[in-house]
Amino acid sequence: MSDIAIQVEDLGKLYRLGEVGTGTISHDLNRWMARIRGKEDPFARIGESNDRTKKGDSDYVWALKDVSFNVKQGEVLGIIGRNGAGKSTLLKLLSKVTQPTTGRIKVKGRIASLLEVGTGFHPELTGRENIFLNGAILGMTKNEIRSKFDEIVDFAGVERYVDTPVKRYSSGMYVRLAFAVAAFLEPEILIVDEVLAVGDAEFQKKCLGRMKDVSVNDGRTVLFVSHNMAAVKQLCTQGLVLKYGGFAFEGSALEAVNYYQSSHDTNSSFLHNGPLDQAPGNTNIRILKFDITPEHEDIISVSSGVIFELKFYNETPGINLDTTFELKNADEVVIFHRGTLLSVNHDSRRGIYTVKGKLPPNLLNAGTYYFKIIFGQDQRYALFQVDSFIQFEILNEAVDNNSSVLPGVLKPNIEFETVFQHYGNELRIGENY
């Protein structure tokens, strides 16, 4: 189709774990001959999916397998997924850094890739020389590169060091210049991995603005990999979710983020279907349902607020029953430990209790959280408890111009007030001010 910029069909990449060699010289020679003839590895066995949480039996692993999708011209595709999902492998295949094991890729136009800090830069060359080198690699003439040179240097903010070897650049200067080269040398397709986290907040804003500009105004195609869901929603029109090296979901950017948020990896909901005595618990308590949902919006984010609802069956009547919720983050730091009394006059009843709680918007920072649930009697004796029963993720949102994930457990919306007073040279230390 004429409007398709990238077409991917049954793409797969197989890696061998452990030693690179086959074990014998003859086998290594046969593998080498197959490679130079452009044929498949004769000793490659059927591998496994790239689930790093499980130990496999094969020496081979599919970093990517059976992935197919199309990207239209001028589209901005956000590629999301957890670590090990195959995102970076996919970008390397699209950028022709490595060759696929299976499948094929059809690309219409020149590709500029920013996969790692300093990708494509020669450390001994100056910033100026690397700009011309990268432009030549993209097939541009010297005059075309010169016409964009000042814009590149100005965007990267490296005017003072443009004639300094890039090996002396900081990582921030590296990535600023690399992004500027990729974005301003007019490729038809721009591929950006999550290297923008190296830059500061102001530069991240400039990068997002530039990527949006090249897609909307120039009609170029952008592929963007990020763990920052706020940036994906802001920049991308379409979304692709990868899981364990395989295709999981494709749709609009919001739908993809929503799918990623509500996927089973986060265990953000539990519903028991079956006999009561098979529900999680013991002879005292049986957990029937636990849901984590946003109070506002469609996904759980910093500003959405969180509603958690617990439904359980109590088998013991005539006691003072209480339920405690303990929330931890991914670093096992306890955020809060708070309970509620369900009966105070030894009047608990046998049956189903529903407990609902709310966390206000702009309280918790972006990250992964876990609920521990404790069912008690007289606030002293535990009837039943379960650790890390529910896991959920809070997605990040930009604060002013900063779209990066800020440090800290909390991210409150604080109303600041600033007052400025001007004093002349007559101010003396010790005066009231």
C-alpha positions as a Markdown table, in Angstrom:
| # | Residue | x | y | z |
|---|---|---|---|---|
| 1 | Met | 0.0 | 0.0 | 0.0 |
| 2 | Ser | 1.3 | 3.5 | -0.9 |
| 3 | Asp | 0.6 | 5.0 | 2.5 |
| 4 | Ile | 2.5 | 2.3 | 4.5 |
| 5 | Ala | 5.9 | 3.4 | 5.7 |
| 6 | Ile | 6.8 | 0.2 | 7.6 |
| 7 | Gln | 5.4 | -3.3 | 7.1 |
| 8 | Val | 6.5 | -6.1 | 9.5 |
| 9 | Glu | 5.5 | -9.7 | 8.8 |
| 10 | Asp | 6.0 | -12.6 | 11.2 |
| 11 | Leu | 9.2 | -11.0 | 12.6 |
| 12 | Gly | 11.4 | -13.1 | 14.9 |
| 13 | Lys | 14.8 | -12.9 | 16.5 |
| 14 | Leu | 16.4 | -16.0 | 18.1 |
| 15 | Tyr | 19.4 | -15.7 | 20.4 |
| 16 | Arg | 21.6 | -18.5 | 21.7 |
| 17 | Leu | 22.3 | -18.3 | 25.5 |
| 18 | Gly | 25.7 | -19.1 | 26.9 |
| 19 | Glu | 28.6 | -19.9 | 24.5 |
| 20 | Val | 28.7 | -18.5 | 21.0 |
| 21 | Gly | 30.3 | -21.5 | 19.4 |
| 22 | Thr | 28.6 | -24.7 | 18.4 |
| 23 | Gly | 31.2 | -26.9 | 20.1 |
| 24 | Thr | 33.1 | -28.1 | 17.1 |
| 25 | Ile | 35.1 | -26.4 | 14.4 |
| 26 | Ser | 33.3 | -28.1 | 11.6 |
| 27 | His | 29.9 | -26.9 | 12.9 |
| 28 | Asp | 31.2 | -23.4 | 13.4 |
| 29 | Leu | 32.5 | -23.4 | 9.8 |
| 30 | Asn | 29.1 | -24.7 | 8.5 |
| 31 | Arg | 27.3 | -21.9 | 10.5 |
| 32 | Trp | 29.7 | -19.3 | 9.0 |
| 33 | Met | 29.2 | -20.6 | 5.5 |
| 34 | Ala | 25.4 | -20.4 | 5.9 |
| 35 | Arg | 25.7 | -16.9 | 7.2 |
| 36 | Ile | 27.7 | -15.5 | 4.3 |
| 37 | Arg | 25.3 | -17.2 | 1.9 |
| 38 | Gly | 22.4 | -15.5 | 3.6 |
| 39 | Lys | 20.8 | -18.7 | 4.8 |
| 40 | Glu | 19.5 | -19.6 | 8.3 |
| 41 | Asp | 21.7 | -21.1 | 11.0 |
| 42 | Pro | 21.7 | -24.9 | 10.4 |
| 43 | Phe | 22.1 | -25.5 | 14.1 |
| 44 | Ala | 19.4 | -23.2 | 15.4 |
| 45 | Arg | 16.8 | -25.1 | 17.3 |
| 46 | Ile | 13.2 | -24.1 | 18.1 |
| 47 | Gly | 13.5 | -21.7 | 21.0 |
| 48 | Glu | 11.3 | -20.5 | 23.8 |
| 49 | Ser | 9.4 | -17.2 | 24.5 |
| 50 | Asn | 11.5 | -14.6 | 26.3 |
| 51 | Asp | 9.8 | -14.9 | 29.7 |
| 52 | Arg | 12.7 | -14.0 | 32.0 |
| 53 | Thr | 10.7 | -14.9 | 35.1 |
| 54 | Lys | 10.9 | -18.6 | 34.2 |
| 55 | Lys | 13.9 | -20.9 | 33.7 |
| 56 | Gly | 13.8 | -22.6 | 30.3 |
| 57 | Asp | 15.3 | -25.8 | 29.1 |
| 58 | Ser | 16.6 | -24.6 | 25.7 |
| 59 | Asp | 19.9 | -22.9 | 25.0 |
| 60 | Tyr | 18.0 | -20.6 | 22.7 |
| 61 | Val | 15.6 | -17.8 | 23.4 |
| 62 | Trp | 13.2 | -15.9 | 21.2 |
| 63 | Ala | 13.8 | -12.2 | 22.0 |
| 64 | Leu | 11.0 | -11.5 | 19.4 |
| 65 | Lys | 8.7 | -13.9 | 17.8 |
| 66 | Asp | 5.7 | -13.8 | 15.3 |
| 67 | Val | 5.3 | -10.0 | 15.4 |
| 68 | Ser | 3.4 | -8.4 | 12.6 |
| 69 | Phe | 2.1 | -4.8 | 12.2 |
| 70 | Asn | 2.0 | -1.9 | 9.7 |
| 71 | Val | 2.9 | 1.8 | 10.4 |
| 72 | Lys | 1.4 | 4.4 | 8.1 |
| 73 | Gln | 3.2 | 7.4 | 6.8 |
| 74 | Gly | 3.0 | 10.3 | 9.3 |
| 75 | Glu | 1.9 | 8.0 | 12.1 |
| 76 | Val | 3.5 | 8.2 | 15.6 |
| 77 | Leu | 3.7 | 4.7 | 17.0 |
| 78 | Gly | 4.4 | 4.2 | 20.7 |
| 79 | Ile | 5.9 | 0.8 | 21.6 |
| 80 | Ile | 5.4 | -0.2 | 25.2 |
| 81 | Gly | 6.0 | -3.2 | 27.4 |
| 82 | Arg | 8.0 | -4.3 | 30.4 |
| 83 | Asn | 11.7 | -4.9 | 30.5 |
| 84 | Gly | 12.5 | -8.0 | 28.3 |
| 85 | Ala | 9.4 | -7.6 | 26.2 |
| 86 | Gly | 11.4 | -7.2 | 23.0 |
| 87 | Lys | 11.1 | -3.4 | 22.4 |
| 88 | Ser | 14.8 | -2.7 | 21.9 |
| 89 | Thr | 15.2 | -5.8 | 19.8 |
| 90 | Leu | 12.4 | -4.7 | 17.5 |
| 91 | Leu | 14.0 | -1.3 | 17.0 |
| 92 | Lys | 17.4 | -2.8 | 16.2 |
| 93 | Leu | 15.8 | -5.0 | 13.6 |
| 94 | Leu | 13.9 | -2.1 | 12.1 |
| 95 | Ser | 17.1 | -0.1 | 12.1 |
| 96 | Lys | 19.1 | -3.0 | 10.5 |
| 97 | Val | 21.5 | -3.1 | 13.4 |
| 98 | Thr | 20.9 | -6.8 | 13.4 |
| 99 | Gln | 19.2 | -9.2 | 11.1 |
| 100 | Pro | 15.9 | -11.1 | 11.8 |
| 101 | Thr | 15.9 | -14.9 | 12.3 |
| 102 | Thr | 12.4 | -15.1 | 10.7 |
| 103 | Gly | 10.0 | -12.8 | 8.9 |
| 104 | Arg | 10.6 | -9.8 | 6.8 |
| 105 | Ile | 10.6 | -6.0 | 7.1 |
| 106 | Lys | 9.6 | -3.6 | 4.3 |
| 107 | Val | 10.6 | 0.1 | 4.8 |
| 108 | Lys | 9.7 | 3.0 | 2.6 |
| 109 | Gly | 12.2 | 5.8 | 3.1 |
| 110 | Arg | 15.3 | 6.6 | 5.0 |
| 111 | Ile | 15.6 | 5.7 | 8.7 |
| 112 | Ala | 17.3 | 7.7 | 11.4 |
| 113 | Ser | 17.7 | 5.8 | 14.7 |
| 114 | Leu | 18.5 | 6.9 | 18.2 |
| 115 | Leu | 18.9 | 3.6 | 20.1 |
| 116 | Glu | 21.6 | 4.3 | 22.6 |
| 117 | Val | 23.6 | 7.3 | 23.8 |
| 118 | Gly | 26.1 | 8.1 | 21.1 |
| 119 | Thr | 24.8 | 5.6 | 18.5 |
| 120 | Gly | 26.5 | 6.2 | 15.2 |
| 121 | Phe | 29.1 | 8.6 | 16.6 |
| 122 | His | 32.8 | 8.2 | 16.2 |
| 123 | Pro | 34.3 | 9.2 | 19.6 |
| 124 | Glu | 37.5 | 10.6 | 18.1 |
| 125 | Leu | 35.7 | 12.9 | 15.7 |
| 126 | Thr | 34.3 | 16.3 | 16.7 |
| 127 | Gly | 30.7 | 17.2 | 16.9 |
| 128 | Arg | 30.9 | 19.0 | 13.6 |
| 129 | Glu | 32.5 | 16.0 | 11.9 |
| 130 | Asn | 30.0 | 13.6 | 13.3 |
| 131 | Ile | 27.1 | 15.7 | 12.0 |
| 132 | Phe | 28.5 | 15.5 | 8.5 |
| 133 | Leu | 29.3 | 11.8 | 8.9 |
| 134 | Asn | 25.8 | 10.9 | 10.0 |
| 135 | Gly | 24.3 | 13.0 | 7.3 |
| 136 | Ala | 26.4 | 11.1 | 4.7 |
| 137 | Ile | 25.3 | 7.8 | 6.1 |
| 138 | Leu | 21.7 | 8.9 | 5.6 |
| 139 | Gly | 22.6 | 9.7 | 2.0 |
| 140 | Met | 22.5 | 13.5 | 2.2 |
| 141 | Thr | 24.8 | 15.8 | 0.3 |
| 142 | Lys | 27.2 | 18.3 | 2.0 |
| 143 | Asn | 25.0 | 21.2 | 1.0 |
| 144 | Glu | 21.9 | 19.5 | 2.5 |
| 145 | Ile | 23.8 | 19.0 | 5.7 |
| 146 | Arg | 25.1 | 22.5 | 5.8 |
| 147 | Ser | 21.6 | 23.9 | 5.4 |
| 148 | Lys | 20.6 | 22.1 | 8.6 |
| 149 | Phe | 23.9 | 22.5 | 10.5 |
| 150 | Asp | 23.0 | 25.6 | 12.5 |
| 151 | Glu | 19.6 | 24.2 | 13.5 |
| 152 | Ile | 21.2 | 21.0 | 14.8 |
| 153 | Val | 23.8 | 22.8 | 16.8 |
| 154 | Asp | 21.4 | 25.3 | 18.3 |
| 155 | Phe | 18.8 | 22.6 | 19.2 |
| 156 | Ala | 21.5 | 20.5 | 20.9 |
| 157 | Gly | 23.0 | 23.5 | 22.7 |
| 158 | Val | 26.6 | 22.5 | 21.9 |
| 159 | Glu | 27.8 | 25.6 | 20.1 |
| 160 | Arg | 30.8 | 26.0 | 22.4 |
| 161 | Tyr | 31.9 | 22.4 | 22.0 |
| 162 | Val | 31.0 | 21.7 | 18.4 |
| 163 | Asp | 34.7 | 21.4 | 17.4 |
| 164 | Thr | 35.6 | 19.2 | 20.4 |
| 165 | Pro | 35.9 | 15.4 | 20.1 |
| 166 | Val | 32.6 | 13.9 | 21.2 |
| 167 | Lys | 34.4 | 11.4 | 23.5 |
| 168 | Arg | 34.8 | 14.4 | 25.9 |
| 169 | Tyr | 31.0 | 15.1 | 25.9 |
| 170 | Ser | 28.9 | 14.3 | 28.9 |
| 171 | Ser | 26.1 | 11.7 | 28.3 |
| 172 | Gly | 23.6 | 14.6 | 28.2 |
| 173 | Met | 25.5 | 16.4 | 25.5 |
| 174 | Tyr | 25.9 | 13.1 | 23.6 |
| 175 | Val | 22.2 | 12.4 | 23.5 |
| 176 | Arg | 21.2 | 16.0 | 22.7 |
| 177 | Leu | 23.5 | 16.1 | 19.7 |
| 178 | Ala | 22.5 | 12.6 | 18.6 |
| 179 | Phe | 18.8 | 13.4 | 18.8 |
| 180 | Ala | 19.3 | 16.7 | 16.9 |
| 181 | Val | 21.2 | 15.0 | 14.1 |
| 182 | Ala | 18.5 | 12.3 | 13.8 |
| 183 | Ala | 15.6 | 14.7 | 13.9 |
| 184 | Phe | 16.9 | 17.5 | 11.7 |
| 185 | Leu | 18.6 | 15.6 | 8.9 |
| 186 | Glu | 15.1 | 14.9 | 7.4 |
| 187 | Pro | 14.7 | 11.1 | 7.5 |
| 188 | Glu | 11.4 | 9.8 | 6.4 |
| 189 | Ile | 11.3 | 7.5 | 9.5 |
| 190 | Leu | 12.6 | 8.5 | 13.0 |
| 191 | Ile | 13.1 | 5.7 | 15.5 |
| 192 | Val | 13.8 | 6.8 | 19.1 |
| 193 | Asp | 14.4 | 4.4 | 22.1 |
| 194 | Glu | 14.1 | 5.7 | 25.6 |
| 195 | Val | 17.4 | 7.5 | 25.7 |
| 196 | Leu | 15.7 | 10.8 | 26.3 |
| 197 | Ala | 15.7 | 10.0 | 30.0 |
| 198 | Val | 19.3 | 11.1 | 29.9 |
| 199 | Gly | 18.3 | 14.7 | 29.1 |
| 200 | Asp | 16.9 | 17.2 | 31.5 |
| 201 | Ala | 13.3 | 18.2 | 31.7 |
| 202 | Glu | 13.7 | 21.2 | 29.3 |
| 203 | Phe | 15.4 | 19.0 | 26.7 |
| 204 | Gln | 12.8 | 16.3 | 27.0 |
| 205 | Lys | 10.1 | 18.8 | 26.3 |
| 206 | Lys | 12.0 | 20.0 | 23.2 |
| 207 | Cys | 12.4 | 16.5 | 21.9 |
| 208 | Leu | 8.7 | 15.6 | 22.3 |
| 209 | Gly | 7.9 | 18.9 | 20.6 |
| 210 | Arg | 10.3 | 18.2 | 17.7 |
| 211 | Met | 9.0 | 14.6 | 17.2 |
| 212 | Lys | 5.4 | 15.9 | 17.1 |
| 213 | Asp | 6.4 | 18.6 | 14.7 |
| 214 | Val | 8.1 | 16.2 | 12.2 |
| 215 | Ser | 5.1 | 14.0 | 12.2 |
| 216 | Val | 2.3 | 16.6 | 12.1 |
| 217 | Asn | 3.9 | 19.3 | 10.0 |
| 218 | Asp | 6.4 | 17.3 | 7.9 |
| 219 | Gly | 4.4 | 14.1 | 7.6 |
| 220 | Arg | 7.2 | 11.8 | 8.8 |
| 221 | Thr | 6.8 | 8.6 | 10.6 |
| 222 | Val | 8.0 | 8.2 | 14.3 |
| 223 | Leu | 8.5 | 5.1 | 16.3 |
| 224 | Phe | 8.9 | 5.9 | 20.0 |
| 225 | Val | 9.7 | 3.4 | 22.8 |
| 226 | Ser | 9.1 | 4.7 | 26.4 |
| 227 | His | 8.2 | 3.6 | 29.9 |
| 228 | Asn | 6.7 | 7.1 | 30.4 |
| 229 | Met | 3.0 | 6.6 | 29.7 |
| 230 | Ala | 2.3 | 10.3 | 29.9 |
| 231 | Ala | 4.8 | 10.9 | 27.0 |
| 232 | Val | 3.2 | 8.1 | 25.0 |
| 233 | Lys | -0.3 | 9.5 | 25.4 |
| 234 | Gln | 0.9 | 13.1 | 24.6 |
| 235 | Leu | 3.0 | 12.2 | 21.5 |
| 236 | Cys | 1.7 | 9.0 | 19.9 |
| 237 | Thr | -1.4 | 8.4 | 17.8 |
| 238 | Gln | -1.1 | 4.6 | 17.8 |
| 239 | Gly | 0.2 | 2.1 | 20.4 |
| 240 | Leu | 1.8 | -1.4 | 20.2 |
| 241 | Val | 2.2 | -3.5 | 23.4 |
| 242 | Leu | 4.8 | -6.3 | 23.5 |
| 243 | Lys | 4.9 | -9.1 | 26.0 |
| 244 | Tyr | 7.6 | -11.7 | 26.4 |
| 245 | Gly | 8.9 | -11.0 | 22.9 |
| 246 | Gly | 5.4 | -11.5 | 21.3 |
| 247 | Phe | 2.6 | -9.3 | 20.0 |
| 248 | Ala | 0.1 | -8.5 | 22.8 |
| 249 | Phe | -2.1 | -5.5 | 21.6 |
| 250 | Glu | -2.3 | -2.9 | 18.9 |
| 251 | Gly | -4.7 | 0.1 | 18.9 |
| 252 | Ser | -4.8 | 3.8 | 19.7 |
| 253 | Ala | -2.2 | 5.2 | 22.1 |
| 254 | Leu | -4.8 | 5.5 | 24.9 |
| 255 | Glu | -6.1 | 2.0 | 24.3 |
| 256 | Ala | -2.6 | 0.6 | 24.3 |
| 257 | Val | -1.7 | 2.4 | 27.6 |
| 258 | Asn | -5.0 | 1.2 | 29.1 |
| 259 | Tyr | -4.3 | -2.4 | 28.0 |
| 260 | Tyr | -0.8 | -2.2 | 29.4 |
| 261 | Gln | -2.1 | -0.8 | 32.7 |
| 262 | Ser | -4.9 | -3.4 | 33.1 |
| 263 | Ser | -2.9 | -6.4 | 31.8 |
| 264 | His | -2.7 | -9.5 | 34.0 |
| 265 | Asp | 1.0 | -8.6 | 34.7 |
| 266 | Thr | -0.2 | -6.1 | 37.2 |
| 267 | Asn | -2.8 | -8.3 | 38.9 |
| 268 | Ser | -4.9 | -5.2 | 39.6 |
| 269 | Ser | -8.1 | -7.1 | 40.1 |
| 270 | Phe | -9.2 | -10.5 | 41.6 |
| 271 | Leu | -12.5 | -12.2 | 41.3 |
| 272 | His | -13.1 | -15.7 | 42.7 |
| 273 | Asn | -15.3 | -18.0 | 40.6 |
| 274 | Gly | -16.0 | -21.3 | 42.2 |
| 275 | Pro | -16.9 | -23.0 | 45.5 |
| 276 | Leu | -16.5 | -20.9 | 48.6 |
| 277 | Asp | -14.1 | -23.3 | 50.3 |
| 278 | Gln | -11.7 | -22.8 | 47.3 |
| 279 | Ala | -11.4 | -19.1 | 47.6 |
| 280 | Pro | -8.2 | -17.6 | 49.1 |
| 281 | Gly | -8.3 | -17.7 | 52.9 |
| 282 | Asn | -8.9 | -20.2 | 55.7 |
| 283 | Thr | -11.7 | -21.4 | 57.9 |
| 284 | Asn | -12.2 | -17.8 | 59.2 |
| 285 | Ile | -12.0 | -15.7 | 56.0 |
| 286 | Arg | -12.5 | -16.2 | 52.3 |
| 287 | Ile | -11.5 | -13.5 | 49.8 |
| 288 | Leu | -14.0 | -13.2 | 47.0 |
| 289 | Lys | -13.0 | -10.0 | 45.2 |
| 290 | Phe | -10.4 | -7.2 | 45.2 |
| 291 | Asp | -10.5 | -4.4 | 42.6 |
| 292 | Ile | -8.2 | -1.5 | 42.0 |
| 293 | Thr | -9.7 | 1.1 | 39.7 |
| 294 | Pro | -9.2 | 4.9 | 38.9 |
| 295 | Glu | -11.6 | 7.3 | 40.5 |
| 296 | His | -11.3 | 9.6 | 37.5 |
| 297 | Glu | -10.2 | 9.0 | 33.9 |
| 298 | Asp | -9.8 | 5.7 | 32.2 |
| 299 | Ile | -6.4 | 4.6 | 33.6 |
| 300 | Ile | -4.7 | 4.8 | 37.0 |
| 301 | Ser | -2.4 | 7.7 | 37.0 |
| 302 | Val | -1.0 | 10.3 | 39.4 |
| 303 | Ser | -4.0 | 12.5 | 39.1 |
| 304 | Ser | -6.7 | 9.9 | 38.7 |
| 305 | Gly | -7.1 | 8.9 | 42.3 |
| 306 | Val | -7.5 | 5.2 | 43.3 |
| 307 | Ile | -10.5 | 3.2 | 44.5 |
| 308 | Phe | -9.9 | -0.1 | 46.1 |
| 309 | Glu | -12.7 | -2.5 | 46.9 |
| 310 | Leu | -12.5 | -5.7 | 48.9 |
| 311 | Lys | -15.3 | -8.3 | 49.2 |
| 312 | Phe | -14.9 | -11.3 | 51.5 |
| 313 | Tyr | -16.8 | -13.9 | 53.4 |
| 314 | Asn | -16.6 | -13.9 | 57.2 |
| 315 | Glu | -17.2 | -17.3 | 58.9 |
| 316 | Thr | -16.9 | -16.2 | 62.5 |
| 317 | Pro | -19.9 | -14.4 | 64.1 |
| 318 | Gly | -19.8 | -12.6 | 67.5 |
| 319 | Ile | -16.4 | -11.0 | 67.3 |
| 320 | Asn | -14.8 | -7.6 | 66.8 |
| 321 | Leu | -13.8 | -7.9 | 63.2 |
| 322 | Asp | -11.3 | -5.6 | 61.5 |
| 323 | Thr | -9.6 | -5.3 | 58.2 |
| 324 | Thr | -6.2 | -3.6 | 57.6 |
| 325 | Phe | -4.7 | -2.6 | 54.3 |
| 326 | Glu | -0.9 | -2.2 | 54.0 |
| 327 | Leu | 0.5 | -0.6 | 50.9 |
| 328 | Lys | 4.1 | -1.0 | 49.8 |
| 329 | Asn | 6.0 | 0.2 | 46.8 |
| 330 | Ala | 8.4 | -1.8 | 44.6 |
| 331 | Asp | 11.2 | -1.2 | 47.0 |
| 332 | Glu | 9.2 | -2.8 | 49.8 |
| 333 | Val | 8.8 | 0.6 | 51.6 |
| 334 | Val | 5.6 | 0.7 | 53.6 |
| 335 | Ile | 3.5 | 3.7 | 52.3 |
| 336 | Phe | 0.7 | 3.3 | 54.9 |
| 337 | His | -0.7 | 0.7 | 57.3 |
| 338 | Arg | -4.3 | 1.6 | 57.9 |
| 339 | Gly | -7.3 | -0.5 | 59.1 |
| 340 | Thr | -11.0 | -0.1 | 59.7 |
| 341 | Leu | -13.3 | -1.7 | 62.4 |
| 342 | Leu | -16.2 | -3.7 | 60.9 |
| 343 | Ser | -17.8 | -4.5 | 64.3 |
| 344 | Val | -17.1 | -3.1 | 67.7 |
| 345 | Asn | -19.7 | -4.8 | 70.0 |
| 346 | His | -18.8 | -8.4 | 69.3 |
| 347 | Asp | -21.5 | -8.3 | 66.7 |
| 348 | Ser | -19.8 | -9.6 | 63.6 |
| 349 | Arg | -22.1 | -11.7 | 61.3 |
| 350 | Arg | -21.5 | -14.7 | 59.1 |
| 351 | Gly | -21.7 | -13.5 | 55.5 |
| 352 | Ile | -20.2 | -11.2 | 52.9 |
| 353 | Tyr | -18.6 | -7.9 | 53.8 |
| 354 | Thr | -17.6 | -5.2 | 51.3 |
| 355 | Val | -15.0 | -2.6 | 52.2 |
| 356 | Lys | -14.2 | 0.3 | 49.9 |
| 357 | Gly | -11.4 | 2.8 | 50.3 |
| 358 | Lys | -10.1 | 5.8 | 48.3 |
| 359 | Leu | -6.7 | 7.3 | 47.7 |
| 360 | Pro | -7.0 | 11.0 | 46.6 |
| 361 | Pro | -5.5 | 12.3 | 43.4 |
| 362 | Asn | -2.0 | 13.7 | 43.4 |
| 363 | Leu | -0.9 | 11.6 | 46.4 |
| 364 | Leu | 1.2 | 8.7 | 45.2 |
| 365 | Asn | 4.0 | 9.1 | 42.7 |
| 366 | Ala | 4.3 | 6.9 | 39.5 |
| 367 | Gly | 5.4 | 3.4 | 40.2 |
| 368 | Thr | 4.3 | -0.1 | 41.1 |
| 369 | Tyr | 2.5 | -0.8 | 44.4 |
| 370 | Tyr | 1.4 | -3.9 | 46.4 |
| 371 | Phe | -1.5 | -4.4 | 48.9 |
| 372 | Lys | -1.2 | -6.6 | 51.9 |
| 373 | Ile | -4.5 | -7.5 | 53.6 |
| 374 | Ile | -4.8 | -8.4 | 57.2 |
| 375 | Phe | -8.1 | -9.7 | 58.8 |
| 376 | Gly | -8.1 | -9.4 | 62.6 |
| 377 | Gln | -10.0 | -9.8 | 65.8 |
| 378 | Asp | -9.9 | -7.1 | 68.5 |
| 379 | Gln | -7.1 | -5.4 | 66.5 |
| 380 | Arg | -4.7 | -7.9 | 68.0 |
| 381 | Tyr | -5.3 | -11.4 | 66.7 |
| 382 | Ala | -4.8 | -12.1 | 63.0 |
| 383 | Leu | -7.6 | -14.3 | 61.5 |
| 384 | Phe | -5.9 | -14.4 | 58.1 |
| 385 | Gln | -3.4 | -12.3 | 56.1 |
| 386 | Val | -2.0 | -12.3 | 52.6 |
| 387 | Asp | 1.1 | -10.4 | 51.4 |
| 388 | Ser | 1.3 | -8.8 | 48.0 |
| 389 | Phe | -2.2 | -10.0 | 47.1 |
| 390 | Ile | -2.8 | -7.2 | 44.6 |
| 391 | Gln | -0.3 | -5.3 | 42.5 |
| 392 | Phe | -1.1 | -2.2 | 40.5 |
| 393 | Glu | 0.8 | 0.5 | 38.6 |
| 394 | Ile | 0.4 | 4.3 | 38.8 |
| 395 | Leu | 1.3 | 5.9 | 35.5 |
| 396 | Asn | 3.3 | 9.1 | 35.4 |
| 397 | Glu | 2.1 | 12.5 | 34.4 |
| 398 | Ala | 4.0 | 15.6 | 33.5 |
| 399 | Val | 4.5 | 18.4 | 36.0 |
| 400 | Asp | 4.6 | 21.7 | 34.2 |
| 401 | Asn | 7.3 | 21.1 | 31.6 |
| 402 | Asn | 8.8 | 18.0 | 33.3 |
| 403 | Ser | 7.5 | 14.7 | 32.0 |
| 404 | Ser | 10.2 | 12.5 | 33.7 |
| 405 | Val | 9.4 | 10.3 | 36.7 |
| 406 | Leu | 10.4 | 12.4 | 39.7 |
| 407 | Pro | 12.0 | 10.8 | 42.8 |
| 408 | Gly | 10.0 | 10.1 | 45.9 |
| 409 | Val | 7.0 | 8.0 | 47.0 |
| 410 | Leu | 4.6 | 10.9 | 47.1 |
| 411 | Lys | 3.7 | 13.4 | 44.4 |
| 412 | Pro | 1.4 | 15.9 | 46.0 |
| 413 | Asn | -0.2 | 18.8 | 44.3 |
| 414 | Ile | 1.2 | 21.6 | 46.5 |
| 415 | Glu | 0.0 | 25.1 | 46.1 |
| 416 | Phe | 3.1 | 27.3 | 46.4 |
| 417 | Glu | 3.1 | 31.0 | 47.1 |
| 418 | Thr | 6.1 | 33.2 | 46.3 |
| 419 | Val | 6.8 | 36.7 | 47.6 |
| 420 | Phe | 9.7 | 38.8 | 46.4 |
| 421 | Gln | 11.1 | 41.8 | 48.3 |
| 422 | His | 13.7 | 44.2 | 46.9 |
| 423 | Tyr | 16.3 | 45.7 | 49.1 |
| 424 | Gly | 19.0 | 48.2 | 48.2 |
| 425 | Asn | 22.6 | 48.4 | 49.3 |
| 426 | Glu | 21.5 | 49.7 | 52.7 |
| 427 | Leu | 20.4 | 46.2 | 53.9 |
| 428 | Arg | 22.5 | 45.1 | 57.0 |
| 429 | Ile | 22.7 | 41.7 | 58.5 |
| 430 | Gly | 20.7 | 41.5 | 61.7 |
| 431 | Glu | 17.8 | 43.6 | 60.5 |
| 432 | Asn | 14.3 | 42.2 | 60.4 |
| 433 | Tyr | 13.3 | 41.0 | 57.0 |
